[in-house]
């Protein structure tokens, strides 16, 4: 079953830590500024903040992130969470949210082009660790 989303690729403001908010903005079809208001911060985000913002905006999603073992386990639409690999180790401060849509990554930072997930680790030094599943938009139909 196809999910009814029209998604435009948005970029987070330069030099910001608003990758999570930008993923929310893409899913809601709104501005990054509006997404920051829904998330409750213009800085780094936690999963619960993204879940709250998505639900406030009418998107059904999981309550928590799920561990990603293989890229072919990913749902149709998800917010991916990854760690940036630098200098031979993964650094906790270098976390990044990206949107998975139509079998491609939409990177809010604009560093990763629309690529297949297999290219993430080798070409861009990002290790995908988990994802937040997006189920669809809430129906406006009664009952």
C-alpha positions as CSV (number, residue, x, y, z in Angstrom):
1,X,0.0,0.0,0.0
2,X,1.5,3.4,-1.0
3,X,1.6,6.1,1.5
4,X,0.1,9.5,0.5
5,X,3.0,11.9,0.8
6,X,4.2,14.6,-1.5
7,X,7.7,15.3,-0.3
8,X,10.0,18.1,-1.4
9,X,13.6,18.0,-0.4
10,X,14.4,20.8,2.0
11,X,17.8,21.9,3.3
12,X,18.4,22.9,6.9
13,X,19.7,26.4,7.6
14,X,23.5,26.5,7.0
15,X,25.5,25.9,10.2
16,X,22.5,24.8,12.2
17,X,21.7,21.6,14.1
18,X,18.2,21.4,12.5
19,X,18.4,18.2,10.6
20,X,15.6,16.6,12.7
21,X,13.4,19.7,12.3
22,X,14.0,19.7,8.6
23,X,12.9,16.1,8.3
24,X,9.7,17.0,10.1
25,X,9.2,20.0,7.8
26,X,9.6,17.7,4.7
27,X,7.0,15.3,6.0
28,X,4.5,18.0,7.0
29,X,5.0,20.1,3.9
30,X,5.8,23.1,6.0
31,X,8.8,25.4,6.7
32,X,11.7,24.5,8.8
33,X,10.8,27.5,11.1
34,X,7.3,26.1,11.7
35,X,8.8,22.6,12.3
36,X,11.1,24.1,14.9
37,X,8.1,25.5,16.7
38,X,6.4,22.1,16.7
39,X,9.6,20.3,17.8
40,X,10.1,22.8,20.5
41,X,13.8,23.6,19.8
42,X,16.0,25.1,17.1
43,X,18.9,22.9,18.2
44,X,19.6,19.2,18.5
45,X,16.6,16.9,18.8
46,X,15.6,13.7,20.5
47,X,13.3,11.1,19.1
48,X,10.4,12.0,21.4
49,X,10.4,15.6,20.1
50,X,10.2,14.4,16.5
51,X,7.3,12.1,17.4
52,X,5.4,14.8,19.1
53,X,5.9,17.3,16.3
54,X,4.9,14.7,13.6
55,X,1.7,13.7,15.5
56,X,0.8,17.4,16.1
57,X,1.1,17.9,12.3
58,X,-1.1,14.9,11.5
59,X,1.4,12.2,10.7
60,X,1.2,8.7,12.2
61,X,4.5,7.4,13.3
62,X,6.1,4.9,15.7
63,X,6.7,5.7,19.3
64,X,10.4,5.0,19.2
65,X,13.3,4.3,16.8
66,X,14.0,0.8,15.7
67,X,17.5,-0.6,15.2
68,X,18.5,-0.9,11.6
69,X,20.3,-4.1,10.7
70,X,19.9,-4.2,6.9
71,X,18.8,-1.5,4.5
72,X,16.2,-3.8,3.0
73,X,14.4,-3.9,6.3
74,X,13.5,-0.2,6.1
75,X,9.8,0.8,5.7
76,X,8.7,2.9,2.8
77,X,9.1,6.2,4.7
78,X,11.3,6.7,7.7
79,X,13.4,9.2,9.5
80,X,16.9,7.7,9.6
81,X,19.4,8.3,12.4
82,X,23.1,7.9,11.8
83,X,26.5,8.5,13.3
84,X,29.2,10.2,11.3
85,X,32.4,8.3,11.1
86,X,35.5,10.4,11.5
87,X,39.1,9.7,12.3
88,X,38.6,6.0,12.6
89,X,35.8,6.1,15.1
90,X,32.1,7.0,15.5
91,X,31.6,10.1,17.5
92,X,28.4,10.6,19.6
93,X,28.4,14.3,19.0
94,X,28.2,13.7,15.2
95,X,24.6,12.4,15.0
96,X,22.4,13.1,12.0
97,X,18.8,12.7,10.9
98,X,17.9,12.1,7.3
99,X,14.7,11.2,5.5
100,X,14.2,7.9,3.7
101,X,11.7,8.2,0.9
102,X,11.1,6.4,-2.4
103,X,14.2,4.3,-1.7
104,X,16.5,7.3,-1.5
105,X,17.9,9.4,1.2
106,X,16.9,13.1,1.5
107,X,19.7,14.7,3.4
108,X,18.7,17.9,5.2
109,X,22.3,19.1,5.3
110,X,22.7,18.6,1.5
111,X,26.0,16.7,1.8
112,X,24.6,13.4,0.8
113,X,22.9,13.6,-2.6
114,X,19.8,11.4,-3.4
115,X,21.7,8.1,-3.1
116,X,20.9,4.6,-2.3
117,X,21.5,3.6,1.3
118,X,24.3,1.2,0.5
119,X,26.5,4.2,-0.4
120,X,26.1,5.9,3.0
121,X,28.9,4.3,4.9
122,X,31.4,3.8,2.1
123,X,31.0,7.2,0.3
124,X,29.9,9.5,3.1
125,X,31.2,8.0,6.4
126,X,27.7,7.7,7.9
127,X,26.7,4.6,9.8
128,X,22.9,4.2,9.9
129,X,22.0,3.0,13.4
130,X,18.2,3.3,13.6
131,X,15.0,4.7,12.1
132,X,11.7,6.1,13.1
133,X,8.9,4.5,11.0
134,X,6.4,6.8,9.4
135,X,3.0,5.1,8.8
136,X,1.0,7.8,7.0
137,X,-1.1,10.8,7.5
138,X,-4.1,10.8,9.9
139,X,-7.4,10.4,8.1
140,X,-9.9,13.3,8.2
141,X,-12.7,10.9,7.9
142,X,-15.0,10.4,10.9
143,X,-15.1,7.3,13.0
